[in-house]
Amino acid sequence: MISERVLSLAVLAVLVGVAGLAVLMDEPFTITLATRVAILALAAAGLNIALGLGGLVSFGHALFFGLGGYVMGILAFHAQTYTPLDLGLLEVAGTKSMPVIWLAAVALSALVAVPVGLLALRTTGVYFIMITLAFAQMFYYFTISWSAYGGEDGLSIYVRNGFPGLNTLDPIQFFGLCFALLCVVLWLSARLKRSPFGLALGAARQAPARTEAVGLDPMRLRLVAFVISGAIAGLAGALYADLNRFVSPSMFGWHLSGELIVLVILGGVARIIGPVVGAGLYVMLEHFLGQITDFWQIWLGLILLVIVLFARGGIVGLLCSRRAKGG
């Protein structure tokens, strides 16, 4: 058994090592796979705050992922067509600046998460799951009929957006950017987990009545966790859209929400490095088994079944000692 801190450093080192080796071997596609792992892990890390720390089983986190993607797509589209974005009371110029797009994606996702969370948190269990799913599906069908931005066909962006001092068209530089953001979010998640807010959130998950008895509002704690989770998922959506230079209604699809939950469960619910482990395993299975059979998801399902039945702490829980569980 090893500590979770050591495992976390090892997993991140492996991800960087794979990208570095791909550069030496001139394999840009492998760098793209590593970048996809980093972005999916970022989205799953956001979900892990709501699911792992808050106990909120959201089946609609694709809503925030898709919002981030469409923020990138719309702003970049208006920048490349030199047309302003008409918001009714004002017109906003498009932009190809990643920091500006990220800020807009995070802000919009957090803003939308507030009313969604306020409504969904009035329920529990399967009702919470269905309400979050319903919101994501509402946006899915809206974007299908949104002909101004491609409708069902989606929206293509010709050139990847820019970041000061970097050539984002270079795969390894874009990977480095995504990896740095992933590390920041993992660090923030670890700090959040050990903070008074994280401890109170854990108490609200385990014993809401007792938490309320000591003067804390469980719903407010969960709402804050849900908003933070949605904001991080929105950032991941903007990066994913930039990776593919394409956005489509599928980013709001229920299957994507399910994939994010699977990533968290595979790695380990409430484990800080769990989303990275889950995303890495998922992308490897998709890439290697997908070359052999179109039914590679069967093997993913079997692995998930074994973990749910025999390893409730996920892969990280299997590798880490109980003593280091909070690492």
C-alpha positions in Angstrom: 0.0 0.0 0.0 1.2 3.5 -0.8 -0.1 6.9 0.4 -2.5 8.8 -1.8 -0.1 11.8 -2.0 2.6 9.6 -3.5 0.2 8.0 -5.8 -1.1 11.4 -6.9 2.4 12.6 -7.8 3.1 9.3 -9.6 -0.1 9.5 -11.7 0.6 13.1 -12.7 4.2 12.2 -13.5 3.0 9.4 -15.7 0.7 11.7 -17.6 3.5 14.2 -18.2 5.8 11.4 -19.1 3.5 10.0 -21.8 3.2 13.4 -23.4 6.9 14.0 -23.2 7.7 10.6 -24.7 5.2 11.3 -27.5 7.1 14.5 -28.3 10.4 12.5 -28.6 8.7 9.9 -30.8 6.9 12.6 -32.9 3.5 11.2 -32.1 1.1 14.2 -31.9 -2.0 12.0 -31.7 -0.7 10.5 -28.4 -0.3 14.0 -27.1 -3.9 14.7 -28.0 -4.9 11.6 -26.1 -3.0 12.8 -23.0 -4.7 16.2 -23.4 -8.1 14.6 -23.6 -7.3 12.7 -20.3 -6.4 16.0 -18.7 -9.6 17.7 -19.8 -11.9 14.9 -18.9 -10.1 14.6 -15.5 -10.7 18.3 -15.0 -14.4 17.9 -15.6 -14.6 14.8 -13.4 -12.7 16.7 -10.7 -15.4 19.3 -10.8 -18.1 16.6 -10.5 -16.1 15.0 -7.6 -16.6 18.1 -5.5 -20.4 17.8 -5.8 -20.5 13.9 -5.8 -17.6 13.0 -3.6 -17.6 15.8 -1.0 -21.3 16.8 -1.2 -22.9 13.5 -1.9 -24.8 15.1 -4.9 -25.3 12.5 -7.6 -25.7 14.9 -10.6 -26.6 13.2 -13.8 -26.7 16.6 -15.6 -23.2 17.9 -15.3 -23.0 17.9 -19.1 -25.1 21.0 -18.8 -22.1 23.0 -17.5 -19.6 21.2 -19.8 -21.7 22.1 -22.8 -22.2 25.7 -21.6 -18.4 26.1 -21.4 -18.0 24.6 -24.9 -20.7 26.9 -26.4 -19.2 30.0 -24.7 -15.9 29.2 -26.5 -17.6 28.4 -29.8 -19.8 31.5 -29.9 -17.1 33.9 -28.8 -14.6 32.4 -31.2 -17.2 32.3 -34.1 -17.9 36.0 -33.8 -14.2 36.7 -33.6 -13.5 34.8 -36.8 -16.5 36.3 -38.7 -15.8 39.8 -37.4 -19.4 40.2 -36.2 -20.5 41.4 -32.8 -22.6 39.2 -30.5 -26.0 40.8 -30.0 -27.2 40.4 -26.4 -30.2 42.6 -26.9 -29.2 45.6 -24.6 -25.6 45.5 -25.7 -23.3 44.1 -28.3 -20.2 42.1 -27.4 -17.2 41.6 -29.6 -16.0 38.0 -30.1 -12.6 37.0 -28.9 -9.9 34.4 -29.5 -8.3 35.0 -26.1 -8.4 31.8 -24.0 -8.2 33.6 -20.6 -11.2 35.8 -21.5 -13.1 32.7 -22.8 -12.3 30.8 -19.7 -13.6 33.6 -17.5 -16.8 33.8 -19.4 -17.3 30.0 -19.4 -16.7 29.8 -15.6 -18.9 32.8 -14.9 -21.8 31.6 -17.0 -21.6 28.0 -15.7 -21.6 29.2 -12.1 -24.5 31.6 -12.8 -26.6 28.9 -14.4 -25.7 26.5 -11.5 -27.3 28.7 -9.0 -31.0 28.4 -10.1 -30.4 24.8 -11.2 -29.0 24.0 -7.7 -31.7 25.9 -5.9 -34.4 23.9 -7.6 -32.7 20.5 -7.6 -31.6 20.7 -4.0 -35.2 20.9 -2.9 -35.3 17.2 -3.7 -33.1 14.2 -2.9 -32.2 10.9 -4.3 -33.5 9.9 -7.7 -35.5 13.1 -7.9 -32.3 15.2 -7.7 -30.8 13.0 -10.4 -33.7 13.5 -12.7 -34.0 17.2 -12.3 -30.3 17.7 -13.1 -30.7 15.4 -16.1 -33.8 17.4 -17.2 -31.9 20.7 -17.3 -29.1 19.2 -19.4 -31.6 17.7 -21.9 -33.4 21.1 -22.1 -30.2 22.7 -23.3 -29.5 19.8 -25.5 -32.7 20.2 -27.5 -32.4 24.0 -27.5 -29.0 23.8 -29.1 -30.2 21.3 -31.7 -32.8 23.9 -32.9 -30.3 26.9 -32.5 -29.6 27.3 -36.2 -27.6 30.5 -35.8 -24.8 28.3 -34.4 -25.0 25.2 -36.5 -28.0 23.5 -34.8 -27.7 19.7 -34.9 -24.5 19.9 -37.1 -22.6 21.9 -34.5 -20.2 24.8 -35.0 -16.6 24.5 -36.2 -13.8 26.9 -35.2 -11.0 27.2 -37.8 -8.1 28.1 -35.6 -7.5 27.2 -31.9 -7.8 30.2 -29.6 -4.6 31.9 -28.3 -2.9 32.2 -24.9 -0.3 34.9 -24.2 3.2 33.6 -24.8 2.2 30.2 -26.1 1.6 28.6 -29.5 -1.6 26.7 -28.7 -1.5 25.1 -32.1 1.5 23.1 -30.9 0.0 20.0 -29.2 2.5 19.8 -26.4 2.0 23.4 -25.5 -1.7 23.1 -25.4 -1.3 19.9 -23.3 0.9 21.8 -20.9 -1.8 24.5 -20.5 -4.5 21.9 -19.8 -2.3 20.0 -17.4 -1.5 23.2 -15.5 -5.2 24.0 -15.1 -5.8 20.4 -13.9 -3.1 20.6 -11.3 -4.5 23.9 -10.0 -8.0 22.4 -9.7 -6.7 19.3 -8.0 -4.8 21.5 -5.5 -7.9 23.6 -4.9 -10.0 20.4 -4.4 -7.5 19.1 -1.8 -7.5 22.5 0.0 -11.3 22.6 -0.2 -11.6 19.1 1.2 -9.5 19.9 4.3 -11.0 23.4 4.8 -13.7 24.2 7.4 -16.1 24.4 4.5 -15.1 21.0 3.2 -15.5 19.5 6.7 -18.9 21.1 7.1 -20.0 19.9 3.7 -19.0 16.3 4.7 -21.0 16.7 7.8 -24.0 17.9 5.8 -23.6 14.8 3.6 -23.5 12.4 6.5 -25.8 13.9 9.1 -27.7 16.9 7.8 -30.0 17.2 10.9 -27.0 17.4 13.2 -25.3 19.9 10.9 -28.3 22.1 11.0 -28.5 21.7 14.8 -25.1 23.4 15.2 -26.2 26.4 13.1 -25.0 25.4 9.6 -27.3 25.4 6.6 -26.9 22.1 4.7 -28.6 23.4 1.6 -26.4 26.4 1.4 -23.3 24.3 1.8 -24.4 21.9 -1.0 -25.4 24.8 -3.2 -21.9 26.4 -2.9 -20.4 23.0 -3.7 -22.7 22.5 -6.7 -21.8 26.0 -8.1 -18.1 25.4 -7.7 -18.5 22.0 -9.4 -20.4 23.5 -12.3 -17.9 26.3 -12.8 -15.0 23.8 -13.1 -17.0 21.6 -15.5 -17.6 24.8 -17.6 -13.9 25.5 -17.8 -13.3 21.9 -18.9 -16.0 22.2 -21.6 -14.3 25.3 -23.0 -10.9 23.5 -23.1 -12.5 20.4 -24.7 -14.1 22.5 -27.4 -10.8 24.2 -28.1 -9.1 20.8 -28.3 -11.5 19.6 -31.0 -12.1 23.1 -32.5 -15.8 22.1 -32.6 -18.9 22.3 -30.5 -22.1 20.4 -30.9 -25.3 19.6 -28.9 -23.7 16.2 -28.0 -21.7 18.1 -25.3 -25.0 18.4 -23.4 -25.9 14.7 -23.9 -26.8 12.5 -21.0 -24.2 10.0 -22.0 -21.5 12.6 -21.3 -22.9 13.1 -17.8 -22.8 9.3 -17.3 -19.2 9.2 -18.5 -18.2 11.8 -15.9 -19.8 9.8 -13.1 -18.0 6.6 -14.4 -14.7 8.4 -14.3 -15.2 9.4 -10.7 -16.3 5.9 -9.6 -13.5 4.2 -11.5 -10.8 6.4 -9.8 -12.6 6.6 -6.4 -15.3 8.8 -5.1 -14.0 11.7 -3.0 -10.4 10.8 -3.9 -8.5 13.8 -5.2 -6.5 12.0 -7.8 -9.4 9.7 -8.6 -10.7 11.6 -11.6 -7.3 11.5 -13.3 -7.0 7.7 -12.8 -10.5 7.2 -14.1 -10.0 9.4 -17.1 -6.7 7.7 -17.9 -8.2 4.2 -17.8 -11.2 5.3 -19.8 -9.2 6.9 -22.6 -6.8 3.9 -22.7 -9.7 1.4 -23.0 -11.4 3.5 -25.6 -8.2 3.9 -27.7 -6.7 0.4 -27.4 -9.8 -1.8 -27.2 -11.6 0.4 -29.6 -9.1 -0.6 -32.3 -10.0 -4.3 -31.7 -13.8 -4.1 -31.3 -16.7 -1.7 -31.5 -18.0 -3.2 -28.2 -15.1 -2.1 -26.0 -17.7 -0.6 -23.5 -18.5 -4.2 -22.5 -15.0 -4.4 -20.9 -15.5 -1.0 -19.3 -18.8 -2.2 -17.8 -17.1 -5.3 -16.4 -14.4 -3.3 -14.8 -16.9 -0.8 -13.4 -19.0 -3.8 -12.0 -16.0 -5.3 -10.2 -15.1 -1.9 -8.7 -18.6 -1.2 -7.5 -18.9 -4.7 -5.9 -15.5 -5.2 -4.5 -13.6 -1.9 -4.4 -15.9 0.8 -3.2 -12.9 3.2 -3.0 -12.2 2.8 -6.7 -8.7 2.1 -8.1 -7.1 4.7 -5.8 -8.8 3.0 -2.8 -7.2 -0.4 -3.9 -3.7 1.1 -4.1 -3.7 3.4 -1.1 -3.7 2.4 2.6 -6.6 3.2 4.8 -4.3 5.4 6.9 -3.7 7.6 3.9 -7.3 7.8 2.8 -7.6 11.5 3.3 -4.3 12.3 1.4 
